Amino acid sequence: MQPIGLTIKRSRNKYAGERDGELMLIHRCTICAKVAINRIAADDCATAIMQIFDNAAQTSAACQAELDRIGVAMLLSGDADLVSERLFGKSHVGAPIA
């Protein structure tokens, strides 16, 4: 399984906003192309996760279309502040990542 991007887990809370869910990793099998959504572990490297997010911009249009078809909304460059806040806290939003 190869990490290809990030998404937000949909909250069961009907009062939550669409971006209030948990940050999740999108993995795709390098053999069969099956997609899996996985939780981020407490000991996962936040900088490495941010790199996965940055690399998601290079995802092919075919892969994006497949994710859309199965209902997975990949976070894109416009979501950088959201990802940064979830990984590093509110004080890091807008700050360059070292």
C-alpha positions as a Markdown table, in Angstrom:
| # | Residue | x | y | z |
|---|---|---|---|---|
| 1 | Met | 0.0 | 0.0 | 0.0 |
| 2 | Gln | 1.3 | 3.4 | -1.0 |
| 3 | Pro | 0.1 | 6.6 | 0.7 |
| 4 | Ile | -1.4 | 8.9 | -2.0 |
| 5 | Gly | -3.1 | 11.7 | -0.1 |
| 6 | Leu | -5.2 | 12.8 | 2.8 |
| 7 | Thr | -8.9 | 13.0 | 3.4 |
| 8 | Ile | -11.3 | 13.9 | 6.2 |
| 9 | Lys | -13.4 | 11.2 | 7.9 |
| 10 | Arg | -17.0 | 12.1 | 7.8 |
| 11 | Ser | -18.4 | 12.8 | 11.3 |
| 12 | Arg | -21.5 | 11.1 | 12.5 |
| 13 | Asn | -22.5 | 14.3 | 14.3 |
| 14 | Lys | -25.2 | 15.9 | 12.2 |
| 15 | Tyr | -24.2 | 19.3 | 13.6 |
| 16 | Ala | -20.5 | 19.0 | 12.6 |
| 17 | Gly | -19.2 | 20.8 | 9.6 |
| 18 | Glu | -17.9 | 18.8 | 6.6 |
| 19 | Arg | -14.3 | 19.6 | 7.6 |
| 20 | Asp | -14.7 | 18.7 | 11.3 |
| 21 | Gly | -13.8 | 15.1 | 10.9 |
| 22 | Glu | -10.6 | 13.2 | 11.6 |
| 23 | Leu | -7.6 | 13.6 | 9.2 |
| 24 | Met | -7.1 | 10.3 | 7.5 |
| 25 | Leu | -4.5 | 8.8 | 5.1 |
| 26 | Ile | -5.5 | 7.5 | 1.7 |
| 27 | His | -3.5 | 4.4 | 0.6 |
| 28 | Arg | -3.7 | 2.7 | -2.8 |
| 29 | Cys | -2.4 | -0.9 | -3.4 |
| 30 | Thr | 0.6 | -0.9 | -5.8 |
| 31 | Ile | -0.6 | -4.2 | -7.2 |
| 32 | Cys | -4.4 | -4.1 | -7.6 |
| 33 | Ala | -5.0 | -0.3 | -7.1 |
| 34 | Lys | -7.5 | -0.9 | -4.3 |
| 35 | Val | -8.0 | 2.2 | -2.1 |
| 36 | Ala | -8.0 | 2.1 | 1.7 |
| 37 | Ile | -8.6 | 4.9 | 4.2 |
| 38 | Asn | -6.5 | 4.6 | 7.4 |
| 39 | Arg | -6.2 | 6.6 | 10.6 |
| 40 | Ile | -3.1 | 8.5 | 11.4 |
| 41 | Ala | -1.3 | 7.0 | 14.4 |
| 42 | Ala | 0.0 | 9.2 | 17.2 |
| 43 | Asp | 3.6 | 8.1 | 16.4 |
| 44 | Asp | 3.3 | 8.9 | 12.7 |
| 45 | Cys | 5.7 | 11.7 | 11.6 |
| 46 | Ala | 3.7 | 14.8 | 11.0 |
| 47 | Thr | 6.3 | 16.2 | 8.5 |
| 48 | Ala | 6.1 | 13.0 | 6.5 |
| 49 | Ile | 2.3 | 13.2 | 6.4 |
| 50 | Met | 2.6 | 16.8 | 5.3 |
| 51 | Gln | 4.9 | 15.6 | 2.5 |
| 52 | Ile | 2.2 | 13.1 | 1.4 |
| 53 | Phe | -0.3 | 16.0 | 1.3 |
| 54 | Asp | 2.1 | 18.1 | -0.8 |
| 55 | Asn | 2.7 | 15.1 | -3.2 |
| 56 | Ala | -1.1 | 14.6 | -3.6 |
| 57 | Ala | -1.1 | 17.5 | -6.1 |
| 58 | Gln | 0.7 | 15.2 | -8.5 |
| 59 | Thr | -2.0 | 12.5 | -8.4 |
| 60 | Ser | -3.2 | 11.6 | -11.9 |
| 61 | Ala | -6.6 | 12.7 | -13.1 |
| 62 | Ala | -7.6 | 9.0 | -13.5 |
| 63 | Cys | -6.8 | 8.4 | -9.8 |
| 64 | Gln | -8.7 | 11.5 | -8.8 |
| 65 | Ala | -11.7 | 10.3 | -10.8 |
| 66 | Glu | -11.6 | 6.9 | -9.2 |
| 67 | Leu | -11.5 | 8.5 | -5.7 |
| 68 | Asp | -14.5 | 10.7 | -6.6 |
| 69 | Arg | -16.4 | 7.7 | -7.9 |
| 70 | Ile | -16.0 | 5.8 | -4.6 |
| 71 | Gly | -16.8 | 8.9 | -2.6 |
| 72 | Val | -13.3 | 9.8 | -1.2 |
| 73 | Ala | -12.7 | 13.5 | -1.2 |
| 74 | Met | -8.9 | 14.0 | -1.3 |
| 75 | Leu | -7.6 | 17.2 | 0.3 |
| 76 | Leu | -5.9 | 19.5 | -2.2 |
| 77 | Ser | -3.7 | 22.6 | -2.0 |
| 78 | Gly | -6.6 | 24.8 | -0.9 |
| 79 | Asp | -6.8 | 22.7 | 2.3 |
| 80 | Ala | -3.2 | 23.4 | 3.4 |
| 81 | Asp | -4.2 | 25.4 | 6.4 |
| 82 | Leu | -6.6 | 22.7 | 7.6 |
| 83 | Val | -4.0 | 20.0 | 7.3 |
| 84 | Ser | -1.3 | 22.2 | 9.0 |
| 85 | Glu | -3.7 | 22.9 | 11.8 |
| 86 | Arg | -4.6 | 19.3 | 12.3 |
| 87 | Leu | -1.0 | 18.1 | 12.3 |
| 88 | Phe | 0.9 | 21.0 | 14.0 |
| 89 | Gly | -1.8 | 23.0 | 15.9 |
| 90 | Lys | -3.3 | 26.4 | 15.3 |
| 91 | Ser | -0.1 | 28.3 | 16.0 |
| 92 | His | 1.5 | 26.8 | 12.9 |
| 93 | Val | -1.3 | 27.8 | 10.4 |
| 94 | Gly | 0.3 | 29.8 | 7.6 |
| 95 | Ala | 3.8 | 29.3 | 8.9 |
| 96 | Pro | 6.3 | 27.6 | 6.7 |
| 97 | Ile | 7.0 | 23.9 | 7.6 |
| 98 | Ala | 10.7 | 23.2 | 8.2 |
